[in-house]
Amino acid sequence: MLGLSRQGLACEACHYFCHSACAPLAPPCPVPAELLRTVLGVNAETGIGTAYEGFLSVPRPSGVRRGRQRVFATLSDLRLKKYDAPDPKLSLGCSGEVAGGAGPLSRSPPALRDPQFSAAPVLASDVIHAQSRDLPRIFRVTASQLTVPPTLCSLLLLADNETERARWLQVLGELHRLLMDLRPRPLPVYTLKEAYDNGLPLLPHALCAAIIDQERLALGTEEGLYIIHLHTNDIIQVGECKRVQRLAVIQPTGLLAVLCGRGPSVRLFALDELESCEAAGAKITESRGCQSLAAGRVLQASTPVLCVAVKRQVLCYQLGPGPGPWHRRIRELQVAGPVQSLALVGDRLCVGAAGAFALYPLLNEAAPLVLGPGLATEGLGPSEALGAVELSLSEFLLLLSTAGIYVDRTGKKSRSQELLWPATPIGWGESGAPGPERAGVEGAEWVQSVPLKKVRPLNPEGSLCLFGSEKVRLTYLRNRLAEKDEFNIPDLTDNSRRQLFRTKSKRRFFFRVSEEQRLQQRREMLKDPFVRSKLISPPTNFSHLAHMGPGDGRPEAPEEKSRGRGRNPGPTRPHSFSEALRRPASMGSEVLVAETDSGERPLSSLSIPALPCPGPKGLGLPQLP
C-alpha cells in the first residue's frame, strides 16, 4: 500500500484499505466483515492491510552512539516498514492518505511470516549506551537473516512512551501468533546461504560476480577479475582488466563476457583459459563506452547472442566457439535516448531508455513495438527503466524505478493494479523458473522480505549479492524449487582466520590459515582434555596372543624379589587348581626359583601343554633323572 509515488487510502470508521485508484469502486462504509476477512486489519492469506502505525526512533546508520533518528513506522502487509519522518508533526491527513515522510529507509523490513520473528522488551545489559529513563520505552524486533549459517538480526526501537511501547508489543505479538495458528500458505521462495568465507579481503570491494561452474566463482573488483576456487581456496587474477563492472557467462559457447576499463569496453574470455594468469581475452573494439549488456539465446535457444549498448546505439553479435573470432555482428539498432537497460525477451530485445521501453526484433528488420507509451505523464514522475519481464504471450511487466506497470502485447496498460516499491530499487533479477515467484509477479503479490542491510546485487539474475557494513558477506539466494545449488558451497565458519597470501606469481594467491595461526589453534585445542583425547589415535594391527589375569603384567615389588632369591621362601601359590594337582610332594621351591630366575614366566593351566602319563597312577609328573 505504501509506495514511492502512489500511496493507499484508509477508512477511519471501518478500517477498509484500498489503493488511490480503487477508491471510487470501494463498497459503502461500513464494509461487511465477511468482505474484509482481516485479522487486526490484515488479510492473513494475502498479507494486505495495515494493522498499526506510529512514530518511533531507531539508531542512526553510523551507530547508536551518534544518537537516534525519528521514523514513521507502519505494520503493513505483514511487514514492519520504516519511513523517514524528520518532522514530528507528520500524521494522517484529513483525506486519509498516509503520510510517508521525506522518503523510505533503505533497510528491508522484517516480515511477520518469519517463524523466528519476535518482539520483546529489553534489559539494561542489552542497551548499554541507552539512558536509564529511556529503558522502559525500548523494545527489540528480531528476525532471521541467513539460513546457512543460521543468523539473526535485531533492531532496537524507541517509542514515545511506555503505553505506546506496550501497544506495539501487543499488536506485534498477537498478529504473529495468529499468523502461525492460521498457517498461511508458504510464499517465501528463496533460501539465503553464505557463499564464501567473509574474511576474504576482496569481498568489500566487489562490483560484480558470476557463477562459472560447480567449483568456481568469478569476482570483479576495481583492481581486476579474480577466479575463486571454492574448495582449494586458490585465487587467480586473470588478464589486465580494471574496474570490472559486469560479468555474463554464456555457457553454450564457453565464454565469459566482461565489461571493464575506465572507458568501459567488453572482453570475451574462454572459460578454459581462466586458469591462466596471462589470458588477455578478445576485445570488442566497437564496445568502447558501453553502459549495459545482455546475453542469451534466440531461435528456440539454439543461437547465443550478445547485445552491447553504447550511448544511443545497440550492437548485437552472434557468438560461437572456435579458434578464430568469437563474435560476429548481426544487427545494429538506433535508440531515441541513452540506453538504461537491456533484456532478451524471446527472439526480441527489450531496450529501456528515458523511462520508456521498446521491443526490437533480432531476426528481421521489422519496426519496434513501444511498450507503455506516456507512462511518465501518469503521475509517476521521472523514473529509470530497469527492465521488463514477459509474463505470457500477451502481457509484459515493465519495471521502473518508481513502480511496476502491466502492459499487453500492443503496449497499452492492461491492469490498473501496480507494483509499488517500499524503497528505491537498486537492482532486480528473475529466476526464470515457474513457481510461487512467478505467481507473485502475475498476481502483484509480495512473497518474501529479508532484513538485509546495505544490499548490493552482483549478477543480473540476483542470485549473488553483498550485504553488511562491518562484516560484508557474499550471499547466495537459492530457489527452493531448484534441485540443488548452482555451485558447491564450501563449509564455512563464522570466525575464520584465513588470510590472503601471494605466491611466487603476483597473480596467484591462496586464502588459507597461516602456519602461526595453525599452531595457535592446535595449542588451544590441546588445552581441552576432550579434544586432546580425540587426537590420540587407537591401536592398529592388534591381535590377541594370551589371556592376562589380574596379577599378570604387574611389576614385582622389591621385597618380593629379595624373598624369592632366598633358600626357603615357603610354598608358592599355584596358578591354577589343575597345576596343584600335577605338582609332586617331593618337588621343592628350587625348581620354581630356577624357572623364575631364568626369566621365564610360569605358565598357567590354560597354556601348559598336555604331558604323557608314566603309568597307571597317571596324575603325577614324570620322574626327573
N, C-alpha and C positions, 0 to 999 in steps of 0.2 A: 504493500500500500504506500510506502514512503519511497519516493523516487527522487532523482536529481532534478528533473524538470517538471514532473507531474506528481501530485500527491492526492491522497484519498480524502473522503468526507465521512463524517460520523454523526449519527443521530444521538443527541444527548438524552433523549427520552427513552428510547428502546435499544440503544447501543447497536444499531444496524450500520454496517460499514460497507462502503462501495467506492468505486473509482469516480473521479470527477465526471467522466463521460457517461457513467452509468446512473448518475443521479436522477435524470428525467424519467428513467424506467424503474426506479425504486418503488416498492409497494408502499401503500399509505401507512403512516405511523398510527398505532403501534403495530409492528410486524409480528405475526403469529409465531409462537415458539417453535412450532413444527417446521417453519420455514428457516428459522435461524439454525437449529441443530448445533448450538455452540456450547462450549464449556468455558465459563468465565469470559465470554466474549470471543472465544476462539473455536473455530471448527476443528475438531480433533482429527478428522480424516484428511483434510486439505491443509490445515495449519493457517488458514486465512483468518485474520482478525486481530484486534488489539485488546489485550487483557488489562494492561495498566501502563501508565506513563507518568513522568515527573522529572524533576531536576535532581541530578546527582553530581558528585565531584570525583574525579579519577586522578591518579598520579600523572604528572607530566611525562612526556616521552623521554626526557633526559634523566628521569629518576624522581622518586618521591621526595628526595632531599631538596629538589628545586620547587617543591610546592605542588599544588593541585590545580586542575582546571575544571571549570563547570561545563557539564554536558546536559543535553536533553535526552533522556533515556525512555525508550518505549519497549514494552514487552509485546512485540507484534510478530505475526507469522511464526510463532513458536521460537523466536529468537530475541535476544536482548540486544537491541540496537542502540547505538550512542551517536548523537549528533552534536556538533559544536554549538554552543549557546553562550556567546560572550556577554549577552545582555540578560541579566537575571529576570527581567520583566517579560520575557517571551512566554507566551501561553497560548491556549486555544483561542482563536479569533471568534468573532460573533457568528461568522458563516459556518463554523465547524471545521475549517481547514486546519490541519495540523501544522503548527509552526516548527520548521525543521532547523532553525538557526542558520549560522553562516555556511555550514557545509558539513558533510558526513565525515566521521573519523575513518581512517584507513584500516583499522584493525577489524578483522572478521568477527562477527558477533557469535557468542556461544549459543548452541542450539539445545532446546529442552528435550528433543528426542534422544539426545545422547544418554545412554544408561549411566555414565559416570558423572552426569551433571548434578551439582549440589549447590546449595546456598545456605550459609550458616554465619552466625556472629563470630567475631574474632576475640582472641585473648591479647593481653598486653605483650606477651612474648612474640606474637605474630606480627605486630606492628610496632617495632621498637623505636621508629622515628616519629610516631604519632604522639600528639599531646594527650594528656590524660583526660581532658574534657571532651576530646573527640572520640574516645574509645567506645562509648555507648552508641555512637551513630555509624560505626563502620561495620560492614559485612563483606564476606568473601564469596565470590562466584567461581566455581571450579568446573572444568570440562576436560574431556580427553583431547589430546593433541596428535600423538602418533600411536599407531598400533604396534609397530616393531621399530625400536624397543618401546615398551609401554611408557608413555609420558603424559603428564597432566599439565595444564596451565591454569592459573588462577588470576583473578582480578579483584582488587580492593576498591570498594565503592563507599563513598561517604554521603549519607543522607542529611537532609536539613535538620532533622530532629529524631528523637528516639521513636516517636509514633510513626514517622514516615519509614524508618528502617524496619519496624515490626510489620508494617503493611507490605513492604516489598518482600520480606522473607515469607510472609503468609501466602501471598499470591504465587511466588515462585515455587514454594514447596507444594502447595495444593495442586497447581497446574501440572507439575512434574509427576506427582503421584497419580493423578487422573490419567495422564497420558500413558504411564506404564501399566495401569489397570486396563485401559481400553485397548492397549496393544495396537496402535495404528500400523497400517501396512508398512513394511520396511522400504524406505525410499533411498537411503544412502547407497551410493553405487561405487564409491572409491575407498580403498584401504590405503592408508598412508604408512609408508615404510621409509626408514633412513637408508639411503642408497649406498653411502660410503662413510668412512671414518671422518668425523667432523674436525679432527685435528689437522687435516691436510691444509697447508697454508695457501694453496691455490683457490680454495672454495670461496673465500670472501671476495675475490676479485673476478669471479666467473661472470661472463656476459652471456654465454650460450652453452648448450650441451646437446649431445646426441647419443643414442644407443646404437653402437655398431653391430655387436653380436652378443652372445651369451656371456662372454668373458671380458669385453672391452667397452669402455665409455670414452667419448671424445669431449674434451672440455676446452672452450675458447675463452681466453683472457686478453687483457691489454698487452701482455708480453708475447703471446703466441698460442699455437694449437698444441694441446697435450693429449696423449693417448694413455689412459689409465687401465692397467691390467688388474682386475678386481681381486684376484686371489694370490697372485705373485707379488702384488704391490710394486710393480715396476712401472715407471712413468717415463714416457718418451716425448720429447719436443720435436715436432715434425715441421720441416720447411722453414721458410723465412716469413711466416705470417705474423703480422702485428695487428693488434686491436681486432680480434675475431668477433664479429657481431652476430653471425647467423650460420647455422650448420644444417644441412639437409642430406640424409642418407638415401641414395637411390639403389635399392637392393637388387633389382633385376640386372642392372649393369655393373654392380660392384663399384660404385663411385660415391664419393663424398664431396658435396658442393660446399665451399667455404666462402663466406662474404667477409673480407678482411681488408686491412690497409687504411691509411689516413684518408685518401680519396678512394672510398670503398670499391673494390672490384671482386669478381668471382673467380675462384680457382677450383679446379677439379682434381681430386686425388683418387687413385685406385686404392681400394680397401686393402689389397695385398701389399701395397707399398708403405703402409702406415707404420710398419716395424722399422723402417729405415729412417734415420735422422736426416739423411741428405735428400730425401724425396722433395722435389720442388713443385710438382703438380703442373697442370696445364692451365695457363691463364687465358680467360676470355677477354680479349683486348677491348671489345666494344662495351664491356660492362663497367667501365670506369665511371664512378659517380652513382653506382647502384644504391637504391634505398630499400628495395624489397625484392624477394624472390619466392618462387613456388615451384615445387617439383611433384610430379605424379605421372599417371599413365592414361593414355587415351586409346581409342579404337578397341574397346572392350578389354581394357587393361593389358594390351599387348605391346604398346609402344611407349617407352619412357620419354618424357619431355621435361624441359627446364625453362621457366619463364623468368626473365630478369627485367625489372623496372628501372629505367634511367630517366629521371625527371618526368617528362610527359610522354615518354616513349617506352614501349614494352617489346622486348626481343624474345622470341620463342625459338628454342633449339630442340632438336631431336637427339637423344643420347644413344650411344651404342658402345659395346666393348670392342676392344681391338688394339693393336699396337699403334695405329695411326691416331688422328684427331678423334676425340670422344664426342664432339658436338658438331651439329650441322644446323644452320639457321633455316627455319621453315616458315616463319611468319614475323612480320613487323607491324606493330599497332601504334596508332597515334591517339592519345587521350586528351580530353578537354583541359584537364588540370593536373597538377602534380599528383603522382600515384601515392596513395596511402596504404593500400593493401592489395594482395593478390591471392586468389584461391582458385583451384581447379574444381569445377563442378561438372562431372561427366566429361563430355568432349568439348566443353566450353570453358573459357577463362573469365572469372568474375573479377573485375577491376573496380576498386573503390577509390574515388578521387573527389575531393572537395565536398565530402558528406553525401555523395551520391554513388550509385552502383550501376554497372553496365555489364552485360554478358556478351562476350566476343567468341564466335565460333573459331575453332582452330583448324578445322578440316576443309573449310571453304572460305570464300570472300563475302559472305552474307553480312548484312548490316547488323550492328549490335542492338541488343534489346536493353532499354533503360529500365531499371527497377526502381520503384518508389519515387517517381518524379515529384518535386515540390515538397519533400519531407521537411526541409528547412523552414517552410512557411507555415507549419502546423504547430508552432509553439515550442518546438524542440530547441530552437536556438542553434548557434554554431556548434557543430559536432564533427567528430572524426569518424571516417568509415573504417571499422575494424575488420569486417569480414562478412561472409554470407554462408548460410547452411541450406542445403537442398533437403527439404522435409519429404517431398513427394514430387511426382512429375508435374504437379500443378501448383505447388506452393514453395516459397522460399522464406527464410528468416534472415533479415538484414540486421546486422549488429552494428549499432552506432555507439559512440562514447556516452550518449545520454539515455538511450533506450533501445529495445529490440522491436523491430517492426515486421509484421507478417504481410507478405505480398503474394499475389497469384502469378501465373505464368505470363500474364500480359504486363506485369509490372505495377499493377494497381494494388492498393491496400485491401487485404482480404479479411482482416479482423479488426474490430475496434479494440480488442484486448492487446496489451503491450507488455513487454518485459521491462520492469523498472529496476535499475541498479541501486542498491543502498549506498554504494561508493563508486567513485570514478574507476572504471576498469583499466588495468594496465596490460591486459593480455587475455587471450581466450584460446580454447582448444576443444577439439571434438575427437572422441574416441573412435567413432566410426562403427561401433558395434551396436546392434539393436538391443533394447532393454529398457530399464527404468529411466535412464538418462534421456533416451530418445522420446519416451512418453512424457517426460517432464518438459522437454522443449516443445513438443507438439501441443501439450496442454497448458503451456505457460505456467508451469508449476515448479516451485522451489523444491529441490530434492535433498540437498546437503549443504552444510556450512561447517567449516572447520576453523577454530580460533587460532590462526597463524598470524605472526607479527612480521611486517615488512617482507611480504612475499614478492618474489621476482620469478616469473616463468622463464625457463631456459630453452624450451623447444616448442615448435608450433603446435604439437599435439597436447601440450600442457601436462605431460606425464612426469616431467622433471622440473623441479623448482627449488629455489633457495628461500629460506626464511630465517628470521632471527637477527639480533644485533650483537649481543655479547658472544654467543656461540652460534655461528652460521652453520646450518645443516642442509645437506643435499637430500631432497625428499623425492621419493618415487610414489606417484599416485597410480595404484594398481586397480584396474577394473575388476570388480568382483565376478563378473561373468566370464572373464578370461580363464583358461585352463591353468595357466602358470604365469609367472613373472616374465617380462620381456628379457630379463637378464638375470644371471645368478647373483643374488645379493649376498655378499660375504657376511660372516658372523661379526657383529660389532659389539663393542663395549663403550659405555658412556664416559669412561675416564682413560682413554687410550693415551699411551706415552710414546707413540711413534713420532719419528722425526724424518724430515726430508733430507736425504744425503745425496751428494753429487758423486758420480763415478769418475773414471778417468776421462770419459767423454763429457763435454759440457752440456750435452743434450739428453743424457740418460741419468735418471735418478732412481733411487729406491726409497720407499716410505716404510721404514721398519724401526724397531726398538733398538737403541744404541746398546753397545756392549756394557757400558756403565749402568744404564737403566736395567738391563737384563740381570746383571749381578745383584743390583739392589733389590729387584723383585724376588730373586732367589733367596736373598738373606731374609726378606720379610716373610717369605713362605716358610723358611726353616724355623722361624720363631713359633709357629703354630705346631703343637705336637701332632695334631691330627693330620695336617698336611705333610709333616715330616715323615710320619709312618707310612704315608702313601708313596713316598719317594723311594723306600726300601723295596727292592724287587723280591718276589718269592723265590724259593729254591727251584732249580731246574735240573733235569735228568736225575730225579730222585728215585731210588729203588730200595725196597725193604730187604735187609740182609738177615737180621736176627732180632728176636724179641728182647727188649730191655726191661728188666724188673725194676722195682722201686729203688734198690740199692746199687744196681749196676751203673757203671759210668761215673760214680761219685768218688772224688779223691779221698784217699785213705788218710786218716788222722795220724800225726807224728807218733803219739803214744801207742797207737795200734801197730805201727811199723816196728817200733822197738820191742814190743811184746811178742810180735811174730817172729823175730830173729832169735828169741830165747830157745833153750833146750826143751823146756817143758811148758809150752804155752797153754796147755789144757786142751780139753776136747774141742774140736771145731764143729760148728753147727753145719749140718749137711744142707746142701742147696735144695734138696727135694726129698720126699719120702722114699722114693724108689732108690735113690743113691744111698740112703741109710741102710736099706735092706741088703744092698750088694756089698757093703763095706765089711771086711772080716774083722773079728775082735782083736787079732794079733797085730793088726795094722796100726802103726803109731802115727804120730803127728809129723815124723820126719818126712814122710812121703809128701804130705801136703805142703810142708815148708819148702821142700825141694821144688815142687811144682810152682809154688808161688815165687821163690827166688829166681827161677829160670825165666820169669817174665811171662809165663803163660797163665791166662786167667782160667780158673776152674770152670769146667763146662757144666751146664745144668742138665737135668734129666731129659729135656727136650732136644738137646744137641749131642748127647753121648751115643755113639753107635752101638748097635747090639753086639754083645760078646758071646763067644761059644761057651757052653757049659761043659765041665770036665767029666762029670759022671752023673749018677742017678740023683745025687743030692741037689745039684743044679742051681742053687741060689747064690753060692759064693763066687768070688773072682778066681781065676786060675792062679795056681801057686807060683810065687816068684822063685826064680832059681837062686 
